[in-house]
Amino acid sequence: VCSEKKLISLSFGGAVGLMFLMLGCALPQYNQYWPLFVLFFYILSPIPYCIARRLVDDTDATSNACKELAIFLTTGIVVSAFGLPIVFARAELIYWGACALVLTGNTVIFATILGFFLVFGSNDDFSWQQW
């Protein structure tokens, strides 16, 4: 029951983040769909960490190069997701208001992705094959 509430709150967070992204694209005063390229970063961001979790044994308490590389790549993807709308706004492809909405959506979406890994990634009974 408790995990159902967590899953519902995570899905609500994802919906709110996507709403901000779509508002940054579809409002009549903005009407540019360049910010939708950020969706690629949403898809790519959990992949390095998921691969590293499958390759690395979690019982080892010492630092692991594979896991650190995965965190580094994930950080690069997240920073790129925040940088792309700023670059679009500086190049005058989108308005600054749309950039602010996309950055707000990025914050909510990446917090939701982080929340997913914090909620469902630490349980011993949880298996990555379910997803």
N, CA, C and O atoms as a GROMACS GRO file, in nm:
protein
  524
    1VAL      N    1   0.083  -0.119   0.000
    1VAL     CA    2   0.000   0.000   0.000
    1VAL      C    3   0.087   0.125   0.000
    1VAL      O    4   0.058   0.221  -0.072
    2CYS      N    5   0.192   0.125   0.079
    2CYS     CA    6   0.279   0.242   0.088
    2CYS      C    7   0.354   0.265  -0.044
    2CYS      O    8   0.375   0.380  -0.084
    3SER      N    9   0.394   0.158  -0.109
    3SER     CA   10   0.466   0.175  -0.236
    3SER      C   11   0.372   0.224  -0.346
    3SER      O   12   0.417   0.288  -0.441
    4GLU      N   13   0.242   0.194  -0.333
    4GLU     CA   14   0.147   0.246  -0.431
    4GLU      C   15   0.135   0.398  -0.419
    4GLU      O   16   0.127   0.467  -0.520
    5LYS      N   17   0.135   0.449  -0.297
    5LYS     CA   18   0.130   0.594  -0.276
    5LYS      C   19   0.255   0.661  -0.330
    5LYS      O   20   0.249   0.768  -0.390
    6LYS      N   21   0.369   0.596  -0.309
    6LYS     CA   22   0.495   0.652  -0.360
    6LYS      C   23   0.495   0.654  -0.512
    6LYS      O   24   0.539   0.751  -0.573
    7LEU      N   25   0.445   0.547  -0.573
    7LEU     CA   26   0.441   0.540  -0.718
    7LEU      C   27   0.344   0.644  -0.775
    7LEU      O   28   0.373   0.704  -0.878
    8ILE      N   29   0.231   0.664  -0.709
    8ILE     CA   30   0.135   0.764  -0.754
    8ILE      C   31   0.194   0.904  -0.742
    8ILE      O   32   0.176   0.987  -0.830
    9SER      N   33   0.265   0.932  -0.633
    9SER     CA   34   0.326   1.064  -0.617
    9SER      C   35   0.438   1.086  -0.719
    9SER      O   36   0.455   1.197  -0.768
   10LEU      N   37   0.514   0.981  -0.750
   10LEU     CA   38   0.617   0.995  -0.854
   10LEU      C   39   0.555   1.020  -0.990
   10LEU      O   40   0.607   1.100  -1.067
   11SER      N   41   0.446   0.952  -1.022
   11SER     CA   42   0.382   0.974  -1.150
   11SER      C   43   0.321   1.114  -1.158
   11SER      O   44   0.321   1.176  -1.264
   12PHE      N   45   0.269   1.164  -1.045
   12PHE     CA   46   0.219   1.300  -1.041
   12PHE      C   47   0.332   1.400  -1.066
   12PHE      O   48   0.315   1.497  -1.140
   13GLY      N   49   0.448   1.376  -1.005
   13GLY     CA   50   0.563   1.463  -1.028
   13GLY      C   51   0.606   1.463  -1.173
   13GLY      O   52   0.638   1.568  -1.229
   14GLY      N   53   0.607   1.345  -1.235
   14GLY     CA   54   0.641   1.339  -1.376
   14GLY      C   55   0.542   1.413  -1.463
   14GLY      O   56   0.581   1.480  -1.559
   15ALA      N   57   0.414   1.403  -1.430
   15ALA     CA   58   0.312   1.472  -1.508
   15ALA      C   59   0.325   1.624  -1.493
   15ALA      O   60   0.307   1.697  -1.590
   16VAL      N   61   0.355   1.670  -1.372
   16VAL     CA   62   0.372   1.814  -1.351
   16VAL      C   63   0.495   1.864  -1.428
   16VAL      O   64   0.490   1.971  -1.488
   17GLY      N   65   0.604   1.789  -1.425
   17GLY     CA   66   0.723   1.828  -1.499
   17GLY      C   67   0.699   1.834  -1.648
   17GLY      O   68   0.744   1.928  -1.715
   18LEU      N   69   0.630   1.736  -1.702
   18LEU     CA   70   0.598   1.737  -1.845
   18LEU      C   71   0.501   1.849  -1.879
   18LEU      O   72   0.506   1.904  -1.990
   19MET      N   73   0.413   1.884  -1.786
   19MET     CA   74   0.322   1.996  -1.809
   19MET      C   75   0.401   2.126  -1.825
   19MET      O   76   0.372   2.205  -1.915
   20PHE      N   77   0.501   2.148  -1.739
   20PHE     CA   78   0.584   2.268  -1.753
   20PHE      C   79   0.658   2.268  -1.887
   20PHE      O   80   0.669   2.372  -1.952
   21LEU      N   81   0.710   2.153  -1.927
   21LEU     CA   82   0.779   2.144  -2.056
   21LEU      C   83   0.684   2.177  -2.171
   21LEU      O   84   0.719   2.252  -2.262
   22MET      N   85   0.564   2.122  -2.166
   22MET     CA   86   0.468   2.147  -2.274
   22MET      C   87   0.420   2.291  -2.274
   22MET      O   88   0.395   2.349  -2.380
   23LEU      N   89   0.405   2.350  -2.156
   23LEU     CA   90   0.368   2.492  -2.149
   23LEU      C   91   0.476   2.579  -2.212
   23LEU      O   92   0.446   2.678  -2.278
   24GLY      N   93   0.602   2.543  -2.190
   24GLY     CA   94   0.711   2.618  -2.251
   24GLY      C   95   0.714   2.606  -2.402
   24GLY      O   96   0.775   2.689  -2.470
   25CYS      N   97   0.650   2.504  -2.455
   25CYS     CA   98   0.646   2.486  -2.600
   25CYS      C   99   0.518   2.538  -2.662
   25CYS      O  100   0.522   2.603  -2.766
   26ALA      N  101   0.404   2.511  -2.600
   26ALA     CA  102   0.276   2.526  -2.668
   26ALA      C  103   0.198   2.652  -2.635
   26ALA      O  104   0.097   2.678  -2.699
   27LEU      N  105   0.241   2.730  -2.537
   27LEU     CA  106   0.168   2.854  -2.512
   27LEU      C  107   0.174   2.943  -2.635
   27LEU      O  108   0.277   2.950  -2.703
   28PRO      N  109   0.066   3.012  -2.666
   28PRO     CA  110   0.061   3.089  -2.792
   28PRO      C  111   0.171   3.194  -2.807
   28PRO      O  112   0.216   3.219  -2.919
   29GLN      N  113   0.215   3.254  -2.696
   29GLN     CA  114   0.320   3.355  -2.710
   29GLN      C  115   0.457   3.294  -2.736
   29GLN      O  116   0.547   3.362  -2.784
   30TYR      N  117   0.475   3.164  -2.705
   30TYR     CA  118   0.603   3.098  -2.729
   30TYR      C  119   0.600   3.021  -2.860
   30TYR      O  120   0.678   3.051  -2.951
   31ASN      N  121   0.513   2.924  -2.873
   31ASN     CA  122   0.483   2.854  -2.997
   31ASN      C  123   0.607   2.802  -3.071
   31ASN      O  124   0.612   2.806  -3.194
   32GLN      N  125   0.707   2.755  -2.997
   32GLN     CA  126   0.825   2.691  -3.054
   32GLN      C  127   0.846   2.558  -2.985
   32GLN      O  128   0.838   2.550  -2.863
   33TYR      N  129   0.872   2.456  -3.062
   33TYR     CA  130   0.882   2.323  -3.005
   33TYR      C  131   1.026   2.273  -2.993
   33TYR      O  132   1.048   2.153  -2.976
   34TRP      N  133   1.122   2.362  -3.002
   34TRP     CA  134   1.262   2.324  -2.984
   34TRP      C  135   1.291   2.264  -2.846
   34TRP      O  136   1.373   2.173  -2.837
   35PRO      N  137   1.226   2.312  -2.740
   35PRO     CA  138   1.257   2.255  -2.607
   35PRO      C  139   1.222   2.107  -2.593
   35PRO      O  140   1.266   2.044  -2.496
   36LEU      N  141   1.146   2.050  -2.683
   36LEU     CA  142   1.112   1.908  -2.672
   36LEU      C  143   1.234   1.817  -2.688
   36LEU      O  144   1.228   1.699  -2.656
   37PHE      N  145   1.344   1.872  -2.738
   37PHE     CA  146   1.467   1.793  -2.746
   37PHE      C  147   1.518   1.752  -2.608
   37PHE      O  148   1.600   1.661  -2.597
   38VAL      N  149   1.469   1.818  -2.504
   38VAL     CA  150   1.507   1.783  -2.368
   38VAL      C  151   1.455   1.643  -2.332
   38VAL      O  152   1.510   1.579  -2.242
   39LEU      N  153   1.352   1.597  -2.399
   39LEU     CA  154   1.298   1.463  -2.373
   39LEU      C  155   1.404   1.355  -2.391
   39LEU      O  156   1.402   1.254  -2.320
   40PHE      N  157   1.496   1.374  -2.484
   40PHE     CA  158   1.604   1.277  -2.503
   40PHE      C  159   1.689   1.264  -2.378
   40PHE      O  160   1.733   1.155  -2.342
   41PHE      N  161   1.712   1.377  -2.311
   41PHE     CA  162   1.791   1.374  -2.188
   41PHE      C  163   1.717   1.303  -2.076
   41PHE      O  164   1.779   1.236  -1.993
   42TYR      N  165   1.583   1.318  -2.072
   42TYR     CA  166   1.504   1.247  -1.972
   42TYR      C  167   1.517   1.097  -1.990
   42TYR      O  168   1.524   1.022  -1.892
   43ILE      N  169   1.520   1.053  -2.113
   43ILE     CA  170   1.530   0.910  -2.142
   43ILE      C  171   1.672   0.859  -2.114
   43ILE      O  172   1.690   0.750  -2.060
   44LEU      N  173   1.773   0.939  -2.149
   44LEU     CA  174   1.912   0.896  -2.136
   44LEU      C  175   1.965   0.902  -1.993
   44LEU      O  176   2.057   0.827  -1.959
   45SER      N  177   1.910   0.988  -1.908
   45SER     CA  178   1.971   1.011  -1.777
   45SER      C  179   1.978   0.888  -1.687
   45SER      O  180   2.081   0.870  -1.622
   46PRO      N  181   1.878   0.802  -1.678
   46PRO     CA  182   1.893   0.687  -1.587
   46PRO      C  183   1.972   0.570  -1.645
   46PRO      O  184   2.007   0.478  -1.571
   47ILE      N  185   2.001   0.570  -1.773
   47ILE     CA  186   2.062   0.454  -1.838
   47ILE      C  187   2.201   0.422  -1.782
   47ILE      O  188   2.225   0.305  -1.751
   48PRO      N  189   2.295   0.517  -1.768
   48PRO     CA  190   2.427   0.479  -1.717
   48PRO      C  191   2.422   0.419  -1.577
   48PRO      O  192   2.493   0.322  -1.548
   49TYR      N  193   2.340   0.475  -1.491
   49TYR     CA  194   2.333   0.424  -1.354
   49TYR      C  195   2.268   0.286  -1.350
   49TYR      O  196   2.309   0.201  -1.272
   50CYS      N  197   2.167   0.264  -1.433
   50CYS     CA  198   2.102   0.132  -1.437
   50CYS      C  199   2.200   0.026  -1.487
   50CYS      O  200   2.202  -0.086  -1.435
   51ILE      N  201   2.280   0.060  -1.587
   51ILE     CA  202   2.379  -0.035  -1.637
   51ILE      C  203   2.483  -0.064  -1.529
   51ILE      O  204   2.521  -0.179  -1.509
   52ALA      N  205   2.528   0.041  -1.460
   52ALA     CA  206   2.629   0.021  -1.356
   52ALA      C  207   2.575  -0.063  -1.240
   52ALA      O  208   2.648  -0.144  -1.183
   53ARG      N  209   2.450  -0.046  -1.206
   53ARG     CA  210   2.391  -0.125  -1.096
   53ARG      C  211   2.383  -0.272  -1.133
   53ARG      O  212   2.394  -0.358  -1.046
   54ARG      N  213   2.363  -0.300  -1.259
   54ARG     CA  214   2.355  -0.441  -1.301
   54ARG      C  215   2.494  -0.504  -1.308
   54ARG      O  216   2.508  -0.624  -1.287
   55LEU      N  217   2.596  -0.423  -1.336
   55LEU     CA  218   2.732  -0.477  -1.350
   55LEU      C  219   2.807  -0.485  -1.219
   55LEU      O  220   2.899  -0.566  -1.206
   56VAL      N  221   2.770  -0.403  -1.121
   56VAL     CA  222   2.846  -0.390  -0.998
   56VAL      C  223   2.773  -0.461  -0.885
   56VAL      O  224   2.651  -0.450  -0.871
   57ASP      N  225   2.848  -0.534  -0.805
   57ASP     CA  226   2.792  -0.597  -0.687
   57ASP      C  227   2.780  -0.493  -0.577
   57ASP      O  228   2.878  -0.428  -0.543
   58ASP      N  229   2.659  -0.476  -0.521
   58ASP     CA  230   2.636  -0.373  -0.420
   58ASP      C  231   2.693  -0.409  -0.283
   58ASP      O  232   2.698  -0.323  -0.195
   59THR      N  233   2.736  -0.533  -0.263
   59THR     CA  234   2.789  -0.570  -0.132
   59THR      C  235   2.927  -0.510  -0.108
   59THR      O  236   2.970  -0.500   0.007
   60ASP      N  237   2.996  -0.472  -0.212
   60ASP     CA  238   3.129  -0.410  -0.197
   60ASP      C  239   3.112  -0.268  -0.147
   60ASP      O  240   3.050  -0.186  -0.214
   61ALA      N  241   3.166  -0.238  -0.032
   61ALA     CA  242   3.147  -0.107   0.030
   61ALA      C  243   3.248  -0.004  -0.021
   61ALA      O  244   3.230   0.116   0.002
   62THR      N  245   3.352  -0.047  -0.090
   62THR     CA  246   3.452   0.048  -0.138
   62THR      C  247   3.403   0.118  -0.263
   62THR      O  248   3.303   0.079  -0.324
   63SER      N  249   3.474   0.221  -0.300
   63SER     CA  250   3.440   0.297  -0.419
   63SER      C  251   3.463   0.212  -0.544
   63SER      O  252   3.556   0.131  -0.549
   64ASN      N  253   3.379   0.232  -0.642
   64ASN     CA  254   3.386   0.153  -0.762
   64ASN      C  255   3.395   0.246  -0.883
   64ASN      O  256   3.315   0.340  -0.894
   65ALA      N  257   3.489   0.222  -0.973
   65ALA     CA  258   3.510   0.308  -1.089
   65ALA      C  259   3.392   0.304  -1.184
   65ALA      O  260   3.357   0.405  -1.244
   66CYS      N  261   3.330   0.189  -1.199
   66CYS     CA  262   3.215   0.176  -1.290
   66CYS      C  263   3.099   0.261  -1.242
   66CYS      O  264   3.035   0.331  -1.320
   67LYS      N  265   3.072   0.255  -1.112
   67LYS     CA  266   2.962   0.334  -1.057
   67LYS      C  267   2.992   0.483  -1.063
   67LYS      O  268   2.903   0.564  -1.089
   68GLU      N  269   3.117   0.519  -1.038
   68GLU     CA  270   3.154   0.660  -1.044
   68GLU      C  271   3.147   0.713  -1.187
   68GLU      O  272   3.106   0.827  -1.208
   69LEU      N  273   3.185   0.632  -1.284
   69LEU     CA  274   3.171   0.672  -1.424
   69LEU      C  275   3.025   0.690  -1.460
   69LEU      O  276   2.990   0.783  -1.533
   70ALA      N  277   2.939   0.603  -1.411
   70ALA     CA  278   2.796   0.614  -1.439
   70ALA      C  279   2.739   0.742  -1.379
   70ALA      O  280   2.658   0.810  -1.442
   71ILE      N  281   2.781   0.775  -1.258
   71ILE     CA  282   2.734   0.899  -1.195
   71ILE      C  283   2.787   1.021  -1.272
   71ILE      O  284   2.715   1.120  -1.288
   72PHE      N  285   2.911   1.014  -1.318
   72PHE     CA  286   2.968   1.122  -1.397
   72PHE      C  287   2.891   1.142  -1.527
   72PHE      O  288   2.859   1.255  -1.564
   73LEU      N  289   2.860   1.033  -1.598
   73LEU     CA  290   2.785   1.043  -1.723
   73LEU      C  291   2.644   1.095  -1.699
   73LEU      O  292   2.592   1.175  -1.777
   74THR      N  293   2.582   1.048  -1.592
   74THR     CA  294   2.448   1.096  -1.559
   74THR      C  295   2.450   1.245  -1.527
   74THR      O  296   2.360   1.318  -1.568
   75THR      N  297   2.552   1.289  -1.455
   75THR     CA  298   2.564   1.432  -1.425
   75THR      C  299   2.581   1.513  -1.553
   75THR      O  300   2.522   1.621  -1.566
   76GLY      N  301   2.661   1.463  -1.646
   76GLY     CA  302   2.677   1.531  -1.775
   76GLY      C  303   2.547   1.541  -1.853
   76GLY      O  304   2.520   1.643  -1.916
   77ILE      N  305   2.467   1.437  -1.848
   77ILE     CA  306   2.338   1.438  -1.918
   77ILE      C  307   2.244   1.539  -1.853
   77ILE      O  308   2.175   1.613  -1.923
   78VAL      N  309   2.241   1.542  -1.721
   78VAL     CA  310   2.152   1.634  -1.650
   78VAL      C  311   2.194   1.779  -1.674
   78VAL      O  312   2.110   1.866  -1.697
   79VAL      N  313   2.325   1.807  -1.669
   79VAL     CA  314   2.372   1.943  -1.695
   79VAL      C  315   2.341   1.984  -1.839
   79VAL      O  316   2.306   2.099  -1.864
   80SER      N  317   2.353   1.892  -1.932
   80SER     CA  318   2.319   1.922  -2.072
   80SER      C  319   2.172   1.953  -2.088
   80SER      O  320   2.134   2.039  -2.168
   81ALA      N  321   2.087   1.883  -2.011
   81ALA     CA  322   1.944   1.910  -2.018
   81ALA      C  323   1.910   2.050  -1.967
   81ALA      O  324   1.817   2.113  -2.017
   82PHE      N  325   1.986   2.098  -1.870
   82PHE     CA  326   1.964   2.234  -1.822
   82PHE      C  327   2.030   2.337  -1.914
   82PHE      O  328   1.983   2.451  -1.923
   83GLY      N  329   2.137   2.298  -1.982
   83GLY     CA  330   2.206   2.393  -2.069
   83GLY      C  331   2.139   2.414  -2.203
   83GLY      O  332   2.146   2.523  -2.260
   84LEU      N  333   2.072   2.310  -2.255
   84LEU     CA  334   2.013   2.321  -2.388
   84LEU      C  335   1.909   2.432  -2.400
   84LEU      O  336   1.916   2.509  -2.495
   85PRO      N  337   1.812   2.444  -2.308
   85PRO     CA  338   1.717   2.555  -2.322
   85PRO      C  339   1.782   2.692  -2.306
   85PRO      O  340   1.736   2.790  -2.366
   86ILE      N  341   1.888   2.700  -2.227
   86ILE     CA  342   1.958   2.828  -2.214
   86ILE      C  343   2.026   2.864  -2.344
   86ILE      O  344   2.025   2.980  -2.386
   87VAL      N  345   2.086   2.765  -2.409
   87VAL     CA  346   2.149   2.789  -2.539
   87VAL      C  347   2.044   2.829  -2.642
   87VAL      O  348   2.067   2.919  -2.723
   88PHE      N  349   1.929   2.762  -2.640
   88PHE     CA  350   1.820   2.798  -2.732
   88PHE      C  351   1.773   2.941  -2.708
   88PHE      O  352   1.746   3.014  -2.803
   89ALA      N  353   1.764   2.982  -2.583
   89ALA     CA  354   1.718   3.117  -2.552
   89ALA      C  355   1.824   3.220  -2.593
   89ALA      O  356   1.790   3.327  -2.644
   90ARG      N  357   1.951   3.189  -2.570
   90ARG     CA  358   2.057   3.281  -2.611
   90ARG      C  359   2.065   3.295  -2.762
   90ARG      O  360   2.099   3.402  -2.814
   91ALA      N  361   2.034   3.186  -2.833
   91ALA     CA  362   2.035   3.190  -2.980
   91ALA      C  363   1.904   3.246  -3.035
   91ALA      O  364   1.886   3.253  -3.157
   92GLU      N  365   1.814   3.286  -2.946
   92GLU     CA  366   1.684   3.342  -2.980
   92GLU      C  367   1.597   3.247  -3.060
   92GLU      O  368   1.516   3.290  -3.142
   93LEU      N  369   1.614   3.118  -3.037
   93LEU     CA  370   1.522   3.020  -3.095
   93LEU      C  371   1.395   3.009  -3.012
   93LEU      O  372   1.287   2.982  -3.065
   94ILE      N  373   1.408   3.032  -2.880
   94ILE     CA  374   1.293   3.033  -2.791
   94ILE      C  375   1.300   3.158  -2.705
   94ILE      O  376   1.405   3.222  -2.696
   95TYR      N  377   1.190   3.193  -2.643
   95TYR     CA  378   1.186   3.309  -2.553
   95TYR      C  379   1.238   3.268  -2.416
   95TYR      O  380   1.242   3.150  -2.381
   96TRP      N  381   1.278   3.369  -2.338
   96TRP     CA  382   1.330   3.342  -2.205
   96TRP      C  383   1.223   3.288  -2.111
   96TRP      O  384   1.254   3.212  -2.020
   97GLY      N  385   1.098   3.328  -2.132
   97GLY     CA  386   0.990   3.273  -2.051
   97GLY      C  387   0.972   3.124  -2.075
   97GLY      O  388   0.948   3.048  -1.982
   98ALA      N  389   0.983   3.084  -2.201
   98ALA     CA  390   0.977   2.940  -2.234
   98ALA      C  391   1.096   2.868  -2.172
   98ALA      O  392   1.082   2.755  -2.125
   99CYS      N  393   1.211   2.932  -2.173
   99CYS     CA  394   1.330   2.872  -2.111
   99CYS      C  395   1.307   2.850  -1.962
   99CYS      O  396   1.344   2.745  -1.909
  100ALA      N  397   1.246   2.947  -1.895
  100ALA     CA  398   1.219   2.933  -1.752
  100ALA      C  399   1.122   2.818  -1.726
  100ALA      O  400   1.140   2.743  -1.631
  101LEU      N  401   1.019   2.805  -1.810
  101LEU     CA  402   0.925   2.694  -1.792
  101LEU      C  403   0.993   2.559  -1.815
  101LEU      O  404   0.965   2.463  -1.742
  102VAL      N  405   1.080   2.551  -1.914
  102VAL     CA  406   1.150   2.426  -1.941
  102VAL      C  407   1.246   2.392  -1.828
  102VAL      O  408   1.257   2.276  -1.789
  103LEU      N  409   1.315   2.492  -1.774
  103LEU     CA  410   1.406   2.468  -1.662
  103LEU      C  411   1.329   2.423  -1.538
  103LEU      O  412   1.378   2.340  -1.462
  104THR      N  413   1.211   2.479  -1.517
  104THR     CA  414   1.127   2.434  -1.406
  104THR      C  415   1.084   2.290  -1.426
  104THR      O  416   1.088   2.209  -1.334
  105GLY      N  417   1.044   2.258  -1.549
  105GLY     CA  418   1.008   2.119  -1.581
  105GLY      C  419   1.125   2.025  -1.563
  105GLY      O  420   1.109   1.913  -1.514
  106ASN      N  421   1.245   2.068  -1.603
  106ASN     CA  422   1.364   1.986  -1.584
  106ASN      C  423   1.387   1.956  -1.436
  106ASN      O  424   1.416   1.842  -1.399
  107THR      N  425   1.373   2.057  -1.353
  107THR     CA  426   1.395   2.038  -1.210
  107THR      C  427   1.297   1.936  -1.154
  107THR      O  428   1.335   1.848  -1.077
  108VAL      N  429   1.170   1.947  -1.193
  108VAL     CA  430   1.068   1.855  -1.141
  108VAL      C  431   1.092   1.714  -1.194
  108VAL      O  432   1.082   1.617  -1.119
  109ILE      N  433   1.122   1.701  -1.322
  109ILE     CA  434   1.141   1.568  -1.382
  109ILE      C  435   1.263   1.499  -1.323
  109ILE      O  436   1.256   1.381  -1.288
  110PHE      N  437   1.375   1.570  -1.311
  110PHE     CA  438   1.495   1.506  -1.257
  110PHE      C  439   1.481   1.476  -1.108
  110PHE      O  440   1.538   1.379  -1.058
  111ALA      N  441   1.405   1.558  -1.035
  111ALA     CA  442   1.375   1.525  -0.895
  111ALA      C  443   1.289   1.400  -0.888
  111ALA      O  444   1.304   1.319  -0.797
  112THR      N  445   1.198   1.384  -0.984
  112THR     CA  446   1.114   1.264  -0.988
  112THR      C  447   1.197   1.140  -1.020
  112THR      O  448   1.177   1.035  -0.960
  113ILE      N  449   1.290   1.152  -1.115
  113ILE     CA  450   1.377   1.039  -1.148
  113ILE      C  451   1.465   1.002  -1.029
  113ILE      O  452   1.482   0.884  -0.998
  114LEU      N  453   1.519   1.104  -0.961
  114LEU     CA  454   1.598   1.078  -0.841
  114LEU      C  455   1.512   1.013  -0.733
  114LEU      O  456   1.556   0.920  -0.665
  115GLY      N  457   1.390   1.062  -0.717
  115GLY     CA  458   1.299   1.004  -0.620
  115GLY      C  459   1.268   0.859  -0.650
  115GLY      O  460   1.256   0.777  -0.559
  116PHE      N  461   1.256   0.826  -0.778
  116PHE     CA  462   1.232   0.686  -0.816
  116PHE      C  463   1.346   0.597  -0.769
  116PHE      O  464   1.323   0.490  -0.713
  117PHE      N  465   1.470   0.641  -0.792
  117PHE     CA  466   1.585   0.560  -0.753
  117PHE      C  467   1.599   0.554  -0.601
  117PHE      O  468   1.644   0.452  -0.547
  118LEU      N  469   1.563   0.661  -0.532
  118LEU     CA  470   1.571   0.658  -0.386
  118LEU      C  471   1.463   0.570  -0.324
  118LEU      O  472   1.488   0.500  -0.226
  119VAL      N  473   1.343   0.573  -0.382
  119VAL     CA  474   1.231   0.498  -0.326
  119VAL      C  475   1.241   0.350  -0.362
  119VAL      O  476   1.227   0.264  -0.275
  120PHE      N  477   1.265   0.322  -0.490
  120PHE     CA  478   1.259   0.184  -0.536
  120PHE      C  479   1.395   0.119  -0.554
  120PHE      O  480   1.401  -0.002  -0.579
  121GLY      N  481   1.503   0.193  -0.544
  121GLY     CA  482   1.634   0.136  -0.569
  121GLY      C  483   1.702   0.073  -0.450
  121GLY      O  484   1.797  -0.003  -0.467
  122SER      N  485   1.656   0.102  -0.328
  122SER     CA  486   1.725   0.053  -0.210
  122SER      C  487   1.660  -0.071  -0.150
  122SER      O  488   1.719  -0.133  -0.062
  123ASN      N  489   1.542  -0.108  -0.193
  123ASN     CA  490   1.475  -0.225  -0.136
  123ASN      C  491   1.543  -0.354  -0.179
  123ASN      O  492   1.583  -0.369  -0.295
  124ASP      N  493   1.555  -0.447  -0.084
  124ASP     CA  494   1.616  -0.575  -0.118
  124ASP      C  495   1.523  -0.663  -0.200
  124ASP      O  496   1.569  -0.745  -0.278
  125ASP      N  497   1.392  -0.646  -0.182
  125ASP     CA  498   1.297  -0.728  -0.256
  125ASP      C  499   1.268  -0.673  -0.394
  125ASP      O  500   1.194  -0.733  -0.471
  126PHE      N  501   1.326  -0.559  -0.427
  126PHE     CA  502   1.302  -0.497  -0.557
  126PHE      C  503   1.399  -0.552  -0.661
  126PHE      O  504   1.518  -0.564  -0.635
  127SER      N  505   1.347  -0.584  -0.776
  127SER     CA  506   1.432  -0.639  -0.883
  127SER      C  507   1.420  -0.548  -1.006
  127SER      O  508   1.311  -0.503  -1.040
  128TRP      N  509   1.533  -0.520  -1.070
  128TRP     CA  510   1.531  -0.435  -1.190
  128TRP      C  511   1.462  -0.503  -1.306
  128TRP      O  512   1.426  -0.436  -1.403
  129GLN      N  513   1.441  -0.632  -1.301
  129GLN     CA  514   1.373  -0.701  -1.410
  129GLN      C  515   1.225  -0.664  -1.414
  129GLN      O  516   1.159  -0.685  -1.516
  130GLN      N  517   1.172  -0.608  -1.305
  130GLN     CA  518   1.032  -0.566  -1.305
  130GLN      C  519   1.010  -0.447  -1.396
  130GLN      O  520   0.899  -0.429  -1.446
  131TRP      N  521   1.111  -0.367  -1.418
  131TRP     CA  522   1.094  -0.248  -1.499
  131TRP      C  523   1.154  -0.271  -1.631
  131TRP      O  524   1.152  -0.182  -1.717
   0.00000   0.00000   0.00000
